[in-house]
Amino acid sequence: MTTADSVSLASLEVFQPGPKGWTLEEAAHLLRRAGFAARWQEITAAHRAGAAATIERLLAPEEPPAEFQETDELLHRVAIGTGEIQDLKAWWLHRMRYSNAALTEKMTLLWHNHFATSHAKVNSVRLMADQNALLRRHCLGDFRTLVHEISRDVAMLVWLDGNANKKRHPNENYARELMELFSLGEGNYSERDIQEAARAFSGWHVRENEFWFDRGHHDFGTKSVFGKRGNLDGDDIVDLCLEQEACPRFLATKLLDAFIGPHVGDVEVNLLAGRIRHHDFAMDKVVGELLRSELFFSPASRGAIIKSPVDFVIGTYRTLDVRPNLQKTSQLLAELGQDVFEPPTVKGWEGGRHWINTATILLRANFVADLLGGQRYGEVPAVVESVPTARRTSPKELIEHFASLLASRSLGEDSLERLNDYLVGAGAVDEQRSRKLLHLLMTSPEYQFG
């Protein structure tokens, strides 16, 4: 594992390639961390294009192919038509697997976990789809706008009992989560701030599945939040939260956890918080600077994050060019602990070490075995044909190829020993041997990190 000290040696200064130039390993790291991994051809294309052009493409992707758009629209219509949440999950998983806007989907998932809302209570596919579209629309845009709009989002209002917030009996749910989970973090507000903020959000209700400002239940009286007094409403509270010094630090911690790893120090948090404030919460600029930084490409940041179930499964699909069974995949992700559209609590998924336990590590191994040996989750195209001809010449070349493709960190001695033992006395590289090698790599400790 990495340490805080090793990461803090890097900075947010623009990454400068070393003596070998922009490497394949660095291109692969970028595509894994800023998306859901990639095929070898995509990694080599990113390598040829260079870091700057690849990051720009991630931030501003081209128009998706017509075939993708047609399937995307069809799956969305099916989900809305059936009203089945499993169909909506299949639609989003299709986007993660096939979209050329991988960073957009990654950021949408990040905000889905940040503004955690579950269909288990909302009980409306249309409302969950609308919220998902809202998150995607602003995922790399203005965080200010996102928080203002999420405060009026109907799924969010249902999830946090907006209709129960009335002048005579204020409900504190949204005010509390806005401060604790969405903008400031614990310890950066008082109970009095929450009580007064709840009054400001009173009357922000839902009627006929639309946001409705219910004047009769809104408290127009004077409130005091963070020392600011006046006839404050919900929008004023959002702005006051964003003005607090704790807000950019809270967001910086969230972004560093997602893109660098859990072991950064206060120096990096403060640096990124300063950039968030400098860019006035424009996430495309903030994330762009983070992806271009020495910190992002530092050796300590590579392989520092335990893959979430989505990263593990969708990343495997993208790497091996699998055409997946989306319904089976949705069920698998739920078993692995990341049931999209149904986070477990208002705090979302805790992630990190919580992704791995004795049950889920066995499920991951079983998934790999089933994928490479069966068709339950999808069909893996011929593996050996995906290997560059120059790397089919020997078992050693094959190990190096698949290690470069799959492993975010250098293989440990135990993993290398297993691979070498398997290949002792091996003859020509064939499909069966290639799949066995993949199985060994994808069940190794190294493959659990991204």
N, C-alpha and C positions, 0 to 999 in steps of 0.2 A: 504494500500500500504506500501511497505517497504521504508526505508530511507537510505541515504548514510551512516549515522553514524552507523546504525544497521548492515549493511553489512560489513563495514570496521573493525568490531571486529574480523572477520575471516581472514584466510590467505591462502596461497598456500601450507601450510604444509599438509602432508598426513592425511587424515581423520581418526580419531580414534572413533569407535563406542562407545556409551555411556554405562551406566550400564546395559541396556536391550540388549546390543549387536546390531548387524546389524538387523534392523527392516524391516518389510514388507513395511512400509511407505517410508523408504529410498530406498528400492529396486524399488518401484513404481515410486518414483521421478526420479531415474536414468533412467529407461526405458522410461518415458515420455519425459524427457529433452534431452536425447541422442538418441532418436528415435521418433517414432510416437505412443507412449503408447503401451499397451500390455494387453493380456487376463490375468485373474486371475491365470491361471495355469502357465503362463510365469513369473508372478510376484513371485509366490511361489517358482518356480524353481530357479529364481535369488536369492531369499532369502536363499534357501538351499545351493546354490553354494558359496555365499559370495560375498562381494563387489569386491575384487581383481580379482577373476575368471570371474565375470560378465563383468567387464570393459575390461579385456583382450579379452573376446569373442566379445565384441562390436568393439574393435580396430582391431581384426584379426578374422573375422567370418569364420565358416566352409564353405566348398563347399556347394552351395545351392542344394536342392533336385532336382532330375531329372525332376519331374513334373513341378517345377517352371521354370527351364531352358528351357524346351520345349515350355511352354506358352510364356515365355519372348521372345524367338527367333521368334516364330510365330507372335506375335504382332508387333515386330520390322520389320519383313519382310513385313507385311501388310502395315505398315506406309510408309516404303520406296517405296513399290510397288504402293500404291494409291497416294502418294504425298500429302496426306491430313494431315494438322497439327493436326486436332482433333484426328486422329488415333495415332499420335506420343504422344499426351497428354495422351491418354488412356494407351499407353505402359508404360509411366513413372509412371502414377498413379498406375498401376498394380505392378510395382516394389516397390513403397512406401508401398502399402498395404501388399504385400506378401513376400518381400525379408527378408531373415534372416540377412541381412547386413543393419540394420536400420540406424546405425550411418553413414554408407557410403552414403546412400540416403539423410540423413539429411544434411551432409556436401556438397554433390553435389548441393542440393537446396540452401544452403548458398552461395556457389560460383556462382551459376546461378544468384542470386540476386546481388552479388558483381560485377561480370563482366556482368552486365545486357545487354542482347542482345535479340532483339525481331524478331520473324518470320514476324511480320507485315511489316518490311522493308526488311529483308533478303530474304523472299519469297522462301525458299528452305528447305523442310523437311530433306533432306539428310545433308545439311550443319548444320542445328540445331541439328540433331542427332549426327553428328561428334563432334560438340562442347560439347554436353552433355557427350559424351564418354570421351572427353579430361578432363572435370571437374571431372568426376567420377574416372578416372585413377589416378589423382593427388590430389584428395580431402583430403586425409590423408597422402600425400607424401611431396615432396619438393616444397614449395611455390615458390622458385626461378625458378625451372623448369616450374611450372605452368604459371608464368608470362611471361617467355620467349616464351612458346608455344602458349599462348593465343594471344601474339603479332603477331604471324604468322597465327592464326586461320582464316580461310576464312570467316566464318560467322561474326566474329568481324571486319575484314577488310571491308566487305560489309556494316555492321552496321555503322561504323565510317568513311566511305568514303575514304578508303585507296587508291583507284585508282585516287582520286583527288589530292593526295599528290605528287607533282612533283617539280623538282629542281627549275624551274622558278616561280612556284606558290605554295609554301608549304601550305598544309592543316593541321591545328593544332588540329583537332578533337581527334585523338588518343593520341597524346602527352599530351593534356590537361587532358583527362580522365585517362590516366595512372597515372598522378601525383595527380589529385584531388580525384578520386574515387577508384583507384586500389591500390595505394601504400602509399600516403603521407597525403592526406587531405588538405583542403583549408588552405592557410596561410603559407605553408611550401615550397613554390617555388615562383619564380618571373615570370612575363610575358615574360621576356627575356629568362628564362630557357625553357619555353614552345616553344617559337619561334625557338630557337636553336635545341631543341629536335625534333621538326617537320621536320627540315632539315635532321636530322639523320635518320628519318623514311621514307624519300622520296624514291620512287621507290619500297616500299614494297607493291606490287600490287597483284591482282588476275587475273589469265588468265585460262580460261576453268575450273573454279571451283577448282583451285589449287593455293597455294601460289606461287608467281613469283617475284623474285628479278629483277626489271627492271633497269639495269645498266644505260640505257640512260636517265632515269629520276631521278637517285639518285645523291644527292649532296655530292661529295667527298671532299668538302672544309673543312677548319678548323672550328670547332664549340666550344662554351664554355658553359658548363652546370654545375651548382653548383661549379663553379670555376675550373673545369677540362677542359683543352683545348686540341684539337687534331682533327684528322679525325674520329670523333665519328660516329658509326652507331647505329641502333636500339638496338642491344644487349648491347652496351656500356651504353645506356641510362637506360635500365632496371637495369643493375648492379649498376649504380650510384643512382638510386632511392632506391634500396634495401640497399645501404650503408648509407643512411641518417638516422639520429637519429629518425626522425619522423616516419619512416616506421614501426618498431616493435610496437610503441605506437599506430599507426593507426590500425594495425591488432589486437592488444590486445583489443582495444575498441570494435572492431567488434565481437571478440570471446566472450568477457564478456557480451555484449548485448545479444548474442545468447544463452549462456549457464548459465549465472548467473542472468541477469536482467539489467534494464537500470539505476539502482541507485548505482552503484559502484563508488568509489572515485579514486583520483589520485594515492593513495597508491597501489591499486590493479592493476591499469593500468600499473604503473611503474614496479611492481613485475612481471607481465606476460610479459611485453615487454622485461624485462631482460632474462626471460626464452626463449622467441622466439629467441633472439640474441644468447643465450647460445647454443641452439639446431640448430642454423643456418637455421631457417625457416622449420625445419622438423615438419610437422603438427601432425603426429601421436604421437610424443613425447610431443608436446605442449598440444594438446587436452587431451592426456592421463593424464598428470600432473593436468590439470584443473579438469577433472572428478574425480580424486582421492583426491581432495583437501578438506580441511575443509570449504573453501569458497563455493564450490559447494553444500555441504550437510548442510550448515548453515540454520537454520530456516528462516532467512530473504530471502534466495534465492528461497524457495519453494513457488510456486504459485505467483511468482513475475513477470511473463511474460504473457501478453495477447496473447492467442493462435492465430496464424495465421489461415486463412481459411484452409490451408492444414493440420495443426496440429489438428484443430477442427474436420474436416471431416474424414481424414484418421485415426486420433487417435480414433475417435468413431468407425470406421469400425473395427480397430484392437482390440479394447477393447471388442466389442460385437461379434467379429468373423463373421462379415457381408461379404457376397459375393456380391460385389457392381456392379452396372451398371456403367461402367467406363465412357461412353459417357455422361450420365446424370450428373455424378459427375464432369466431366470437365466443363460442362455448369454451374453447381452450383458454383464451385470455381470462375469462371469468374464473376458471379453475386455478390459473396461475396468479390471480390476485389483482388483475387490472381490467375490470368489466367497464368498458367505455360507456358513457352516458349513465353509469350507475356507480359513481364513487361512493365509498362506504359512509362518509360523514361530511359535514361542512368543511372539515380540514382537508378533504381529498385523500389521496394516497400518500402515505408517509415516505415511501420509496427507500432508496439506499439499501441497507442491510435487511430491511423488512421484506424485500423482494425474494430473498433466499432463505429457505428452511429445508428441513429434511423432506417434506412433501413436495415442495415446488421444484427442488433440484432434480428429484426423480421424475416429475412431470416433464421437465425440460429435456431430460435424457430420453424419455419415452417418445416425446415429440420428434426429436432428431431421428431416432431409430425408425419411427413410423414414416416420416417424411422421405427418408432415403431408401426405405425398403417396401413401402406401400403407397397407397393413393388416398388415404383417408383425408389428409389435409391439402392435397394437391400433388401434382406430378412434377418431379425434378427432371428437367431435360438432361440429355446425355452429358455427364460430368466431364468425361475425358475430352470431349469435343470442345469444351469451353476453355481448356488449358491451351495457352500459346504453344505452338509447335516446338519452339526452342526449349520449352520447359517440360516436354514429355520425354526427354532423352534419358532420364535416370530417376530413380526414386528420390535421390537427394534434391534434384531440381523440382520434383513434384511437391515435396515437403515445403520447400522454400516458397513455391508459388501459393499454395493453399494457406501457409502461415501469413504471407503478405496480404492475402485476400481476406482472411477471417479474423486474425488475431490483432487486437489493438495494442497489445503489449508483447514484449519478447517472450517466447515460450520458455517456461521453466525447465529445469533439468529432468524432472519427472515426466513431463509431457514429451520432451524430445526423446527420452529413453523409450517411452511407449511406442512412439512413431518409428524409431530406428529398429526396435525389436521386431515390430510387425513387418518391416521391409527387409529384414535380413534374409538373404537368399532369394529375394523376389525377382521375378523375371520381368518381362515387358510390362509397361504400364497399361492396364486395361480398365474397363468400366467398373468391374466388381472391386478391383483393388483401389480405384480412385474413390469409390463411395465408402469403402471401409476407412480409408484415410480421412475422408471428410467426417465420418462419424466419430473417430478418435479425437479429431481437432475440436469438433463442435460440442463434445461432452467434456472438454478439458476446462480447468478453472479459468484459463485465460479467455475463453470465449464468452464467459459470463460478464466480462467487462467491456465497455465501449468507450 
